[in-house]
Amino acid sequence: MIEFRSVSKTFADGTAAVRDFNLVLPSHTTTVFVGSSGCGKTTLLRMVNRLVEPSSGQVLIDDVDVATRHPVELRRSIGYVMQHAGLLPHRRVLDNVAVPLRLSGVSRAEAAARALAALETVGLDPVLARRYPRQLSGGQQQRVGVARGLVADPNILLMDEPFGAVDPIVRDDLQRELLRLQRELGKTIVFVTHDVDEAFLLGDQVVILRKGGQIAQAGTPAEILADPADDFVRSFVGLDRARRTLHIEERAGRQVVVDGDGRPAGVLDPA
Ligand SMILES: Nc1ncnc2c1ncn2[C@@H]1O[C@H](COP(=O)(O)OP(=O)(O)OP(=O)(O)O)[C@@H](O)[C@H]1O
């Protein structure tokens, strides 16, 4: 379990990125921080592995304040997947994935074997292991980033807009793959995105943020859709737009689900 207790962050230039943030992120579930640019998502994420230190308040992992942990040792125990994958251009794919293991003192041979297994876990062909990052597609590079995040088998995986830079079809693929992986692995995932559809697809808990890391609403996707906290949330999740206002119409003897513009979205499954 990760817990934020009255966490605030004001940067040296006076920017108040996060103000009095309180939240529990249950273990083995995915929590998604979603909000517009600059609302503090990345700052919150980076306080978990101490890439950013809170100005006040505490971040706890399983009741231990991360401020009491050695930052390097803490970071090695937490997987981190960045936007644009963040791969080292002059290292082969296999070596990129093996980095967290090598930094932890794992032998070259064992690191290589585990890196290969991690590439397989994320659905990449082992022949790609010998290539350099530039010789991969954007989607493949993102998979390598996820493999590197998972290679040391961390309990916690931080993912900062990991699928933001790929086209919608590849993105769809990567999202499905992450759902499959999470069903198998049951990590505690903290995922940052500005895309509310991605948040609803991946999140067990979705946290909608306003500027300053203020929680507009936190809950399951169903809770948020069924009972939006206010007009900001209603508008942010698109409840004021036709595609979310579904209703049922009888057509040709079937119950057809239709959106607010009258466009069919699907049929009700009698089972
Ligand atoms: N090192 C820093 N120094 C000063 N201000 C910063 C620093 N890092 C972030 N900020 C500011 O803090 C606020 C929150 O930034 P943060 O990166 O957490 O937002 P975000 O929601 O992740 O945005 P985006 O979706 O654009 O990545 C912004 O106003 C940003 O400009």
The ligand as an SDF file (V2000), in Angstrom:
LIG
                    3D

 31 33  0  0  0  0  0  0  0  0999 V2000
   11.5040   21.2740  -11.1850 N   0  0  0  0  0  0  0  0  0  0  0  0
   10.4920   22.1420  -11.2230 C   0  0  0  0  0  0  0  0  0  0  0  0
   10.6880   23.4390  -10.8820 N   0  0  0  0  0  0  0  0  0  0  0  0
    9.6630   24.3290  -10.9050 C   0  0  0  0  0  0  0  0  0  0  0  0
    8.3910   24.0110  -11.2370 N   0  0  0  0  0  0  0  0  0  0  0  0
    8.1470   22.7390  -11.5890 C   0  0  0  0  0  0  0  0  0  0  0  0
    9.1790   21.7490  -11.6060 C   0  0  0  0  0  0  0  0  0  0  0  0
    8.6160   20.5640  -11.9910 N   0  0  0  0  0  0  0  0  0  0  0  0
    7.3160   20.8260  -12.2190 C   0  0  0  0  0  0  0  0  0  0  0  0
    7.0260   22.1250  -11.9700 N   0  0  0  0  0  0  0  0  0  0  0  0
    5.7140   22.7890  -12.0650 C   0  0  0  0  0  0  0  0  0  0  0  0
    4.8210   22.1280  -11.1840 O   0  0  0  0  0  0  0  0  0  0  0  0
    3.5280   22.0090  -11.7570 C   0  0  0  0  0  0  0  0  0  0  0  0
    3.1300   20.5550  -11.8590 C   0  0  0  0  0  0  0  0  0  0  0  0
    3.9970   19.9060  -12.7680 O   0  0  0  0  0  0  0  0  0  0  0  0
    3.8650   18.3590  -13.1280 P   0  0  0  0  0  0  0  0  0  0  0  0
    4.9600   18.0200  -14.0870 O   0  0  0  0  0  0  0  0  0  0  0  0
    3.7620   17.5760  -11.8900 O   0  0  0  0  0  0  0  0  0  0  0  0
    2.4500   18.3360  -13.8820 O   0  0  0  0  0  0  0  0  0  0  0  0
    1.7910   17.2180  -14.7930 P   0  0  0  0  0  0  0  0  0  0  0  0
    0.3760   17.1520  -14.3710 O   0  0  0  0  0  0  0  0  0  0  0  0
    2.5930   15.9580  -14.7220 O   0  0  0  0  0  0  0  0  0  0  0  0
    1.9010   17.8690  -16.2360 O   0  0  0  0  0  0  0  0  0  0  0  0
    2.1440   17.2030  -17.6790 P   0  0  0  0  0  0  0  0  0  0  0  0
    0.8870   16.4100  -17.9950 O   0  0  0  0  0  0  0  0  0  0  0  0
    2.3100   18.3980  -18.5730 O   0  0  0  0  0  0  0  0  0  0  0  0
    3.3750   16.3650  -17.5700 O   0  0  0  0  0  0  0  0  0  0  0  0
    3.6070   22.7310  -13.1010 C   0  0  0  0  0  0  0  0  0  0  0  0
    3.1870   24.0480  -12.9180 O   0  0  0  0  0  0  0  0  0  0  0  0
    5.0910   22.6770  -13.4410 C   0  0  0  0  0  0  0  0  0  0  0  0
    5.4610   23.7340  -14.2760 O   0  0  0  0  0  0  0  0  0  0  0  0
  1  2  1  0
  2  3  1  0
  2  7  2  0
  3  4  2  0
  4  5  1  0
  5  6  2  0
  6  7  1  0
  6 10  1  0
  7  8  1  0
  8  9  2  0
  9 10  1  0
 10 11  1  0
 11 12  1  0
 11 30  1  0
 12 13  1  0
 13 14  1  0
 13 28  1  0
 14 15  1  0
 15 16  1  0
 16 17  2  0
 16 18  1  0
 16 19  1  0
 19 20  1  0
 20 21  2  0
 20 22  1  0
 20 23  1  0
 23 24  1  0
 24 25  2  0
 24 26  1  0
 24 27  1  0
 28 29  1  0
 28 30  1  0
 30 31  1  0
M  END
$$$$
